C-alpha cells in the first residue's frame, strides 16, 4: 500500500496508514521529477512524500 501526501497532510497520511495496515510506515521524499505528476491523496497539491510499508 502506498499513500501520497503533501507537506500539509503528512501527519494524517501516517495516521491513516497505521490505522488501515496496523504496520509501521516508511516515509520517503518524492524525487523532483515525480512531483510533477503525483497528487496528494487528500487534496489537489503536488505530493511531497510517499508513505508505504517495507
CHARMM internal coordinates of N, CA and C (Angstrom, degrees):
IC EDIT
DIST 1 N 1 CA 1.4466
DIST 1 CA 1 C 1.5234
ANGL 1 N 1 CA 1 C 108.86
DIST 1 C 2 N 1.3165
ANGL 1 CA 1 C 2 N 115.81
DIHE 1 N 1 CA 1 C 2 N 137.26
DIST 2 N 2 CA 1.4633
ANGL 1 C 2 N 2 CA 121.58
DIHE 1 CA 1 C 2 N 2 CA 176.46
DIST 2 CA 2 C 1.5103
ANGL 2 N 2 CA 2 C 108.77
DIHE 1 C 2 N 2 CA 2 C -130.45
DIST 2 C 3 N 1.3154
ANGL 2 CA 2 C 3 N 115.81
DIHE 2 N 2 CA 2 C 3 N 140.03
DIST 3 N 3 CA 1.4576
ANGL 2 C 3 N 3 CA 122.29
DIHE 2 CA 2 C 3 N 3 CA 172.99
DIST 3 CA 3 C 1.5214
ANGL 3 N 3 CA 3 C 107.03
DIHE 2 C 3 N 3 CA 3 C -125.06
DIST 3 C 4 N 1.3129
ANGL 3 CA 3 C 4 N 115.68
DIHE 3 N 3 CA 3 C 4 N 134.66
DIST 4 N 4 CA 1.4563
ANGL 3 C 4 N 4 CA 121.37
DIHE 3 CA 3 C 4 N 4 CA 177.61
DIST 4 CA 4 C 1.5162
ANGL 4 N 4 CA 4 C 108.19
DIHE 3 C 4 N 4 CA 4 C -101.85
DIST 4 C 5 N 1.3335
ANGL 4 CA 4 C 5 N 116.77
DIHE 4 N 4 CA 4 C 5 N 138.07
DIST 5 N 5 CA 1.4538
ANGL 4 C 5 N 5 CA 120.04
DIHE 4 CA 4 C 5 N 5 CA -174.85
DIST 5 CA 5 C 1.5217
ANGL 5 N 5 CA 5 C 112.39
DIHE 4 C 5 N 5 CA 5 C -143.76
DIST 5 C 6 N 1.3324
ANGL 5 CA 5 C 6 N 114.70
DIHE 5 N 5 CA 5 C 6 N 147.10
DIST 6 N 6 CA 1.4658
ANGL 5 C 6 N 6 CA 120.65
DIHE 5 CA 5 C 6 N 6 CA 172.19
DIST 6 CA 6 C 1.5345
ANGL 6 N 6 CA 6 C 108.24
DIHE 5 C 6 N 6 CA 6 C -86.50
DIST 6 C 7 N 1.3188
ANGL 6 CA 6 C 7 N 116.69
DIHE 6 N 6 CA 6 C 7 N 177.89
DIST 7 N 7 CA 1.4727
ANGL 6 C 7 N 7 CA 121.57
DIHE 6 CA 6 C 7 N 7 CA 179.01
DIST 7 CA 7 C 1.5299
ANGL 7 N 7 CA 7 C 111.61
DIHE 6 C 7 N 7 CA 7 C -59.91
DIST 7 C 8 N 1.3215
ANGL 7 CA 7 C 8 N 116.96
DIHE 7 N 7 CA 7 C 8 N -38.72
DIST 8 N 8 CA 1.4602
ANGL 7 C 8 N 8 CA 121.89
DIHE 7 CA 7 C 8 N 8 CA -176.21
DIST 8 CA 8 C 1.5179
ANGL 8 N 8 CA 8 C 112.80
DIHE 7 C 8 N 8 CA 8 C -66.84
DIST 8 C 9 N 1.3210
ANGL 8 CA 8 C 9 N 117.71
DIHE 8 N 8 CA 8 C 9 N -38.17
DIST 9 N 9 CA 1.4600
ANGL 8 C 9 N 9 CA 121.77
DIHE 8 CA 8 C 9 N 9 CA -172.57
DIST 9 CA 9 C 1.5306
ANGL 9 N 9 CA 9 C 114.91
DIHE 8 C 9 N 9 CA 9 C -103.30
DIST 9 C 10 N 1.3268
ANGL 9 CA 9 C 10 N 118.83
DIHE 9 N 9 CA 9 C 10 N 12.08
DIST 10 N 10 CA 1.4628
ANGL 9 C 10 N 10 CA 120.55
DIHE 9 CA 9 C 10 N 10 CA -176.09
DIST 10 CA 10 C 1.5319
ANGL 10 N 10 CA 10 C 111.76
DIHE 9 C 10 N 10 CA 10 C -63.45
DIST 10 C 11 N 1.3154
ANGL 10 CA 10 C 11 N 118.21
DIHE 10 N 10 CA 10 C 11 N -39.37
DIST 11 N 11 CA 1.4710
ANGL 10 C 11 N 11 CA 120.26
DIHE 10 CA 10 C 11 N 11 CA 179.00
DIST 11 CA 11 C 1.5233
ANGL 11 N 11 CA 11 C 110.79
DIHE 10 C 11 N 11 CA 11 C -62.69
DIST 11 C 12 N 1.3214
ANGL 11 CA 11 C 12 N 116.41
DIHE 11 N 11 CA 11 C 12 N -43.00
DIST 12 N 12 CA 1.4616
ANGL 11 C 12 N 12 CA 121.20
DIHE 11 CA 11 C 12 N 12 CA 178.73
DIST 12 CA 12 C 1.5289
ANGL 12 N 12 CA 12 C 110.56
DIHE 11 C 12 N 12 CA 12 C -64.96
DIST 12 C 13 N 1.3150
ANGL 12 CA 12 C 13 N 117.61
DIHE 12 N 12 CA 12 C 13 N -41.82
DIST 13 N 13 CA 1.4730
ANGL 12 C 13 N 13 CA 121.54
DIHE 12 CA 12 C 13 N 13 CA 179.40
DIST 13 CA 13 C 1.5251
ANGL 13 N 13 CA 13 C 110.85
DIHE 12 C 13 N 13 CA 13 C -62.01
DIST 13 C 14 N 1.3242
ANGL 13 CA 13 C 14 N 117.40
DIHE 13 N 13 CA 13 C 14 N -42.67
DIST 14 N 14 CA 1.4663
ANGL 13 C 14 N 14 CA 120.88
DIHE 13 CA 13 C 14 N 14 CA 178.07
DIST 14 CA 14 C 1.5270
ANGL 14 N 14 CA 14 C 111.09
DIHE 13 C 14 N 14 CA 14 C -64.13
DIST 14 C 15 N 1.3296
ANGL 14 CA 14 C 15 N 116.62
DIHE 14 N 14 CA 14 C 15 N -44.15
DIST 15 N 15 CA 1.4646
ANGL 14 C 15 N 15 CA 120.71
DIHE 14 CA 14 C 15 N 15 CA 179.19
DIST 15 CA 15 C 1.5296
ANGL 15 N 15 CA 15 C 111.32
DIHE 14 C 15 N 15 CA 15 C -62.64
DIST 15 C 16 N 1.3134
ANGL 15 CA 15 C 16 N 116.80
DIHE 15 N 15 CA 15 C 16 N -44.52
DIST 16 N 16 CA 1.4621
ANGL 15 C 16 N 16 CA 121.23
DIHE 15 CA 15 C 16 N 16 CA -178.71
DIST 16 CA 16 C 1.5229
ANGL 16 N 16 CA 16 C 111.07
DIHE 15 C 16 N 16 CA 16 C -66.52
DIST 16 C 17 N 1.3204
ANGL 16 CA 16 C 17 N 116.96
DIHE 16 N 16 CA 16 C 17 N -37.89
DIST 17 N 17 CA 1.4570
ANGL 16 C 17 N 17 CA 120.86
DIHE 16 CA 16 C 17 N 17 CA 179.17
DIST 17 CA 17 C 1.5258
ANGL 17 N 17 CA 17 C 110.24
DIHE 16 C 17 N 17 CA 17 C -62.24
DIST 17 C 18 N 1.3210
ANGL 17 CA 17 C 18 N 117.07
DIHE 17 N 17 CA 17 C 18 N -46.69
DIST 18 N 18 CA 1.4697
ANGL 17 C 18 N 18 CA 121.37
DIHE 17 CA 17 C 18 N 18 CA 179.68
DIST 18 CA 18 C 1.5288
ANGL 18 N 18 CA 18 C 110.11
DIHE 17 C 18 N 18 CA 18 C -64.43
DIST 18 C 19 N 1.3230
ANGL 18 CA 18 C 19 N 117.80
DIHE 18 N 18 CA 18 C 19 N -41.83
DIST 19 N 19 CA 1.4631
ANGL 18 C 19 N 19 CA 121.09
DIHE 18 CA 18 C 19 N 19 CA -179.52
DIST 19 CA 19 C 1.5311
ANGL 19 N 19 CA 19 C 111.45
DIHE 18 C 19 N 19 CA 19 C -64.13
DIST 19 C 20 N 1.3227
ANGL 19 CA 19 C 20 N 117.19
DIHE 19 N 19 CA 19 C 20 N -38.70
DIST 20 N 20 CA 1.4637
ANGL 19 C 20 N 20 CA 120.98
DIHE 19 CA 19 C 20 N 20 CA -176.55
DIST 20 CA 20 C 1.5263
ANGL 20 N 20 CA 20 C 112.95
DIHE 19 C 20 N 20 CA 20 C -80.66
DIST 20 C 21 N 1.3347
ANGL 20 CA 20 C 21 N 117.84
DIHE 20 N 20 CA 20 C 21 N -36.97
DIST 21 N 21 CA 1.4620
ANGL 20 C 21 N 21 CA 120.13
DIHE 20 CA 20 C 21 N 21 CA -173.37
DIST 21 CA 21 C 1.5184
ANGL 21 N 21 CA 21 C 113.76
DIHE 20 C 21 N 21 CA 21 C -106.35
DIST 21 C 22 N 1.3307
ANGL 21 CA 21 C 22 N 117.58
DIHE 21 N 21 CA 21 C 22 N -17.58
DIST 22 N 22 CA 1.4649
ANGL 21 C 22 N 22 CA 123.35
DIHE 21 CA 21 C 22 N 22 CA -174.87
DIST 22 CA 22 C 1.5257
ANGL 22 N 22 CA 22 C 111.00
DIHE 21 C 22 N 22 CA 22 C 53.35
DIST 22 C 23 N 1.3260
ANGL 22 CA 22 C 23 N 115.25
DIHE 22 N 22 CA 22 C 23 N 38.53
DIST 23 N 23 CA 1.4600
ANGL 22 C 23 N 23 CA 122.94
DIHE 22 CA 22 C 23 N 23 CA -179.30
DIST 23 CA 23 C 1.5207
ANGL 23 N 23 CA 23 C 108.42
DIHE 22 C 23 N 23 CA 23 C -131.84
DIST 23 C 24 N 1.3263
ANGL 23 CA 23 C 24 N 116.15
DIHE 23 N 23 CA 23 C 24 N 158.92
DIST 24 N 24 CA 1.4569
ANGL 23 C 24 N 24 CA 121.61
DIHE 23 CA 23 C 24 N 24 CA 179.12
DIST 24 CA 24 C 1.5313
ANGL 24 N 24 CA 24 C 109.22
DIHE 23 C 24 N 24 CA 24 C -75.17
DIST 24 C 25 N 1.3365
ANGL 24 CA 24 C 25 N 118.68
DIHE 24 N 24 CA 24 C 25 N 125.64
DIST 25 N 25 CA 1.4644
ANGL 24 C 25 N 25 CA 120.74
DIHE 24 CA 24 C 25 N 25 CA -178.16
DIST 25 CA 25 C 1.5276
ANGL 25 N 25 CA 25 C 112.90
DIHE 24 C 25 N 25 CA 25 C -82.53
DIST 25 C 26 N 1.3086
ANGL 25 CA 25 C 26 N 114.96
DIHE 25 N 25 CA 25 C 26 N 153.79
DIST 26 N 26 CA 1.4562
ANGL 25 C 26 N 26 CA 122.59
DIHE 25 CA 25 C 26 N 26 CA 172.21
DIST 26 CA 26 C 1.5247
ANGL 26 N 26 CA 26 C 106.57
DIHE 25 C 26 N 26 CA 26 C -113.36
DIST 26 C 27 N 1.3213
ANGL 26 CA 26 C 27 N 116.60
DIHE 26 N 26 CA 26 C 27 N 128.41
DIST 27 N 27 CA 1.4539
ANGL 26 C 27 N 27 CA 121.93
DIHE 26 CA 26 C 27 N 27 CA -178.65
DIST 27 CA 27 C 1.5210
ANGL 27 N 27 CA 27 C 108.43
DIHE 26 C 27 N 27 CA 27 C -109.01
DIST 27 C 28 N 1.3282
ANGL 27 CA 27 C 28 N 116.43
DIHE 27 N 27 CA 27 C 28 N 121.13
DIST 28 N 28 CA 1.4601
ANGL 27 C 28 N 28 CA 121.25
DIHE 27 CA 27 C 28 N 28 CA 179.28
DIST 28 CA 28 C 1.5193
ANGL 28 N 28 CA 28 C 109.54
DIHE 27 C 28 N 28 CA 28 C -122.27
DIST 28 C 29 N 1.3148
ANGL 28 CA 28 C 29 N 115.93
DIHE 28 N 28 CA 28 C 29 N 143.19
DIST 29 N 29 CA 1.4531
ANGL 28 C 29 N 29 CA 120.90
DIHE 28 CA 28 C 29 N 29 CA 176.38
DIST 29 CA 29 C 1.5260
ANGL 29 N 29 CA 29 C 108.88
DIHE 28 C 29 N 29 CA 29 C -78.54
DIST 29 C 30 N 1.3294
ANGL 29 CA 29 C 30 N 116.78
DIHE 29 N 29 CA 29 C 30 N 137.36
DIST 30 N 30 CA 1.4652
ANGL 29 C 30 N 30 CA 121.78
DIHE 29 CA 29 C 30 N 30 CA 179.63
DIST 30 CA 30 C 1.5288
ANGL 30 N 30 CA 30 C 109.14
DIHE 29 C 30 N 30 CA 30 C -79.46
DIST 30 C 31 N 1.3159
ANGL 30 CA 30 C 31 N 116.29
DIHE 30 N 30 CA 30 C 31 N 138.97
DIST 31 N 31 CA 1.4571
ANGL 30 C 31 N 31 CA 121.54
DIHE 30 CA 30 C 31 N 31 CA 177.02
DIST 31 CA 31 C 1.5272
ANGL 31 N 31 CA 31 C 109.98
DIHE 30 C 31 N 31 CA 31 C -66.25
DIST 31 C 32 N 1.3270
ANGL 31 CA 31 C 32 N 117.07
DIHE 31 N 31 CA 31 C 32 N 151.75
DIST 32 N 32 CA 1.4652
ANGL 31 C 32 N 32 CA 121.76
DIHE 31 CA 31 C 32 N 32 CA -177.17
DIST 32 CA 32 C 1.5253
ANGL 32 N 32 CA 32 C 112.40
DIHE 31 C 32 N 32 CA 32 C -56.53
DIST 32 C 33 N 1.3105
ANGL 32 CA 32 C 33 N 118.68
DIHE 32 N 32 CA 32 C 33 N -37.91
DIST 33 N 33 CA 1.4662
ANGL 32 C 33 N 33 CA 121.60
DIHE 32 CA 32 C 33 N 33 CA -178.88
DIST 33 CA 33 C 1.5282
ANGL 33 N 33 CA 33 C 111.37
DIHE 32 C 33 N 33 CA 33 C -65.22
DIST 33 C 34 N 1.3215
ANGL 33 CA 33 C 34 N 118.10
DIHE 33 N 33 CA 33 C 34 N -33.39
DIST 34 N 34 CA 1.4661
ANGL 33 C 34 N 34 CA 122.13
DIHE 33 CA 33 C 34 N 34 CA -179.57
DIST 34 CA 34 C 1.5294
ANGL 34 N 34 CA 34 C 112.31
DIHE 33 C 34 N 34 CA 34 C -80.43
DIST 34 C 35 N 1.3417
ANGL 34 CA 34 C 35 N 117.55
DIHE 34 N 34 CA 34 C 35 N -22.27
DIST 35 N 35 CA 1.4623
ANGL 34 C 35 N 35 CA 121.32
DIHE 34 CA 34 C 35 N 35 CA -177.76
DIST 35 CA 35 C 1.5284
ANGL 35 N 35 CA 35 C 111.71
DIHE 34 C 35 N 35 CA 35 C -61.76
DIST 35 C 36 N 1.3028
ANGL 35 CA 35 C 36 N 117.63
DIHE 35 N 35 CA 35 C 36 N -31.16
DIST 36 N 36 CA 1.4524
ANGL 35 C 36 N 36 CA 120.87
DIHE 35 CA 35 C 36 N 36 CA -175.05
DIST 36 CA 36 C 1.5222
ANGL 36 N 36 CA 36 C 113.14
DIHE 35 C 36 N 36 CA 36 C -62.66
DIST 36 C 37 N 1.3158
ANGL 36 CA 36 C 37 N 117.82
DIHE 36 N 36 CA 36 C 37 N -33.84
DIST 37 N 37 CA 1.4600
ANGL 36 C 37 N 37 CA 119.95
DIHE 36 CA 36 C 37 N 37 CA -174.79
DIST 37 CA 37 C 1.5231
ANGL 37 N 37 CA 37 C 114.25
DIHE 36 C 37 N 37 CA 37 C -109.90
DIST 37 C 38 N 1.3050
ANGL 37 CA 37 C 38 N 118.89
DIHE 37 N 37 CA 37 C 38 N -2.89
DIST 38 N 38 CA 1.4622
ANGL 37 C 38 N 38 CA 121.48
DIHE 37 CA 37 C 38 N 38 CA -174.39
DIST 38 CA 38 C 1.5233
ANGL 38 N 38 CA 38 C 110.43
DIHE 37 C 38 N 38 CA 38 C -106.19
DIST 38 C 39 N 1.3330
ANGL 38 CA 38 C 39 N 116.38
DIHE 38 N 38 CA 38 C 39 N 125.08
DIST 39 N 39 CA 1.4644
ANGL 38 C 39 N 39 CA 122.06
DIHE 38 CA 38 C 39 N 39 CA 179.80
DIST 39 CA 39 C 1.5203
ANGL 39 N 39 CA 39 C 110.88
DIHE 38 C 39 N 39 CA 39 C -103.38
DIST 39 C 40 N 1.3018
ANGL 39 CA 39 C 40 N 115.97
DIHE 39 N 39 CA 39 C 40 N 153.76
DIST 40 N 40 CA 1.4564
ANGL 39 C 40 N 40 CA 123.21
DIHE 39 CA 39 C 40 N 40 CA 174.67
DIST 40 CA 40 C 1.5285
ANGL 40 N 40 CA 40 C 108.89
DIHE 39 C 40 N 40 CA 40 C -64.29
DIST 40 C 41 N 1.3243
ANGL 40 CA 40 C 41 N 116.72
DIHE 40 N 40 CA 40 C 41 N 143.76
DIST 41 N 41 CA 1.4632
ANGL 40 C 41 N 41 CA 121.49
DIHE 40 CA 40 C 41 N 41 CA 179.01
DIST 41 CA 41 C 1.5246
ANGL 41 N 41 CA 41 C 112.43
DIHE 40 C 41 N 41 CA 41 C -72.43
DIST 41 C 42 N 1.3328
ANGL 41 CA 41 C 42 N 118.02
DIHE 41 N 41 CA 41 C 42 N -12.13
DIST 42 N 42 CA 1.4565
ANGL 41 C 42 N 42 CA 121.38
DIHE 41 CA 41 C 42 N 42 CA -174.08
DIST 42 CA 42 C 1.5252
ANGL 42 N 42 CA 42 C 114.10
DIHE 41 C 42 N 42 CA 42 C -116.66
DIST 42 C 43 N 1.3310
ANGL 42 CA 42 C 43 N 117.53
DIHE 42 N 42 CA 42 C 43 N -6.33
DIST 43 N 43 CA 1.4673
ANGL 42 C 43 N 43 CA 121.17
DIHE 42 CA 42 C 43 N 43 CA 177.69
DIST 43 CA 43 C 1.5349
ANGL 43 N 43 CA 43 C 108.56
DIHE 42 C 43 N 43 CA 43 C -158.38
DIST 43 C 44 N 1.2936
ANGL 43 CA 43 C 44 N 117.79
DIHE 43 N 43 CA 43 C 44 N -170.91
DIST 44 N 44 CA 1.4700
ANGL 43 C 44 N 44 CA 121.81
DIHE 43 CA 43 C 44 N 44 CA -177.00
DIST 44 CA 44 C 1.5346
ANGL 44 N 44 CA 44 C 113.37
DIHE 43 C 44 N 44 CA 44 C -97.37
DIST 44 C 45 N 1.3237
ANGL 44 CA 44 C 45 N 117.12
DIHE 44 N 44 CA 44 C 45 N 4.34
DIST 45 N 45 CA 1.4613
ANGL 44 C 45 N 45 CA 120.81
DIHE 44 CA 44 C 45 N 45 CA 178.68
DIST 45 CA 45 C 1.5297
ANGL 45 N 45 CA 45 C 111.17
DIHE 44 C 45 N 45 CA 45 C -71.49
DIST 45 C 46 N 1.3152
ANGL 45 CA 45 C 46 N 116.41
DIHE 45 N 45 CA 45 C 46 N 159.54
DIST 46 N 46 CA 1.4640
ANGL 45 C 46 N 46 CA 120.19
DIHE 45 CA 45 C 46 N 46 CA 174.75
DIST 46 CA 46 C 1.5277
ANGL 46 N 46 CA 46 C 109.14
DIHE 45 C 46 N 46 CA 46 C -70.04
DIST 46 C 47 N 1.3139
ANGL 46 CA 46 C 47 N 116.16
DIHE 46 N 46 CA 46 C 47 N 138.34
DIST 47 N 47 CA 1.4599
ANGL 46 C 47 N 47 CA 121.24
DIHE 46 CA 46 C 47 N 47 CA -179.82
DIST 47 CA 47 C 1.5246
ANGL 47 N 47 CA 47 C 110.59
DIHE 46 C 47 N 47 CA 47 C -71.33
DIST 47 C 48 N 1.3220
ANGL 47 CA 47 C 48 N 115.86
DIHE 47 N 47 CA 47 C 48 N 143.25
DIST 48 N 48 CA 1.4543
ANGL 47 C 48 N 48 CA 122.75
DIHE 47 CA 47 C 48 N 48 CA 177.70
DIST 48 CA 48 C 1.5276
ANGL 48 N 48 CA 48 C 110.60
DIHE 47 C 48 N 48 CA 48 C -109.87
DIST 48 C 49 N 1.3455
ANGL 48 CA 48 C 49 N 116.40
DIHE 48 N 48 CA 48 C 49 N -27.52
DIST 49 N 49 CA 1.4513
ANGL 48 C 49 N 49 CA 121.31
DIHE 48 CA 48 C 49 N 49 CA -175.49
DIST 49 CA 49 C 1.5246
ANGL 49 N 49 CA 49 C 111.71
DIHE 48 C 49 N 49 CA 49 C -130.09
DIST 49 C 50 N 1.3435
ANGL 49 CA 49 C 50 N 115.13
DIHE 49 N 49 CA 49 C 50 N 153.92
DIST 50 N 50 CA 1.4538
ANGL 49 C 50 N 50 CA 123.31
DIHE 49 CA 49 C 50 N 50 CA 168.69
DIST 50 CA 50 C 1.5220
ANGL 50 N 50 CA 50 C 106.37
DIHE 49 C 50 N 50 CA 50 C -114.45
DIST 50 C 51 N 1.3245
ANGL 50 CA 50 C 51 N 115.82
DIHE 50 N 50 CA 50 C 51 N 125.74
DIST 51 N 51 CA 1.4583
ANGL 50 C 51 N 51 CA 121.17
DIHE 50 CA 50 C 51 N 51 CA 175.52
DIST 51 CA 51 C 1.5271
ANGL 51 N 51 CA 51 C 106.05
DIHE 50 C 51 N 51 CA 51 C -106.16
DIST 51 C 52 N 1.3255
ANGL 51 CA 51 C 52 N 116.85
DIHE 51 N 51 CA 51 C 52 N 122.39
DIST 52 N 52 CA 1.4692
ANGL 51 C 52 N 52 CA 120.52
DIHE 51 CA 51 C 52 N 52 CA -177.20
DIST 52 CA 52 C 1.5289
ANGL 52 N 52 CA 52 C 109.59
DIHE 51 C 52 N 52 CA 52 C -147.56
DIST 52 C 53 N 1.3306
ANGL 52 CA 52 C 53 N 114.87
DIHE 52 N 52 CA 52 C 53 N 177.82
DIST 53 N 53 CA 1.4534
ANGL 52 C 53 N 53 CA 119.82
DIHE 52 CA 52 C 53 N 53 CA 175.93
DIST 53 CA 53 C 1.5194
ANGL 53 N 53 CA 53 C 108.86
DIHE 52 C 53 N 53 CA 53 C -99.12
DIST 53 C 54 N 1.3058
ANGL 53 CA 53 C 54 N 117.25
DIHE 53 N 53 CA 53 C 54 N -177.80
DIST 54 N 54 CA 1.4522
ANGL 53 C 54 N 54 CA 123.13
DIHE 53 CA 53 C 54 N 54 CA -176.23
DIST 54 CA 54 C 1.4880
ANGL 54 N 54 CA 54 C 114.73
DIHE 53 C 54 N 54 CA 54 C -55.25
END
COOR INIT
IC SEED 1 N 1 CA 1 C
IC BUILD
